Amino acid sequence: MSKIGLTLCLFYLAFAGLCIWASWESAGDPKGSFVLLQLPLALQLGFLDWLGLGSLLSRASWPVAYSVIGSLTLIALYLSGWLVSRAIRTFQGVSSQGAGEKID
């Protein structure tokens, strides 16, 4: 289990939760609520649009968009953290092997 990956996922979930809560608090301002709901998904939606897949979720509700894009984001964040953890372990393994060698 990757601690870095879990930490990244928890930060994303906290940010998304904060944005959802703030959008509920600003229920009288529909534009502000829309922007707050869009914040946690903005980069991913931009990436989908860049790939030409932006129209796939154009008519989706917020719960569907969060379910689809949010879950894929959590998977990507966890895998990114796992890769960083693995790179750190690999680097530490190489460093400890090199430390045992004698230089003539």
C-alpha positions, 0 to 999 in steps of 0.5 A: 500500500502506497502512503504517498498515493493514499495521501494524494487521494486524501488531499483530492477528496478533501479539496473536492469535499470542500468545494461541494460544501462551499457550493451548497453554502452558495446555493443562492448564487448559481454561477458561483456554485457552478464554478465551485463544483467545476474546480475539482474536475477542471483539469480532467475535463480540460484533458478530455476536451483536448483529447476530443472526448469533452462531449462525452460528459457534456450532459452528465449530472454533477454526481455522474461527472464526479463518479466517473472523473473523480474515480479515475482521478483517484486511481491516477493519483494513487498510481502516481504515488505508488510510482513515486514510492517505488522510485524512492525505494529503488533509489534508496536501494541503489544508494545503499548498494553503492555505500558498501563498495570500497574505493581504491 
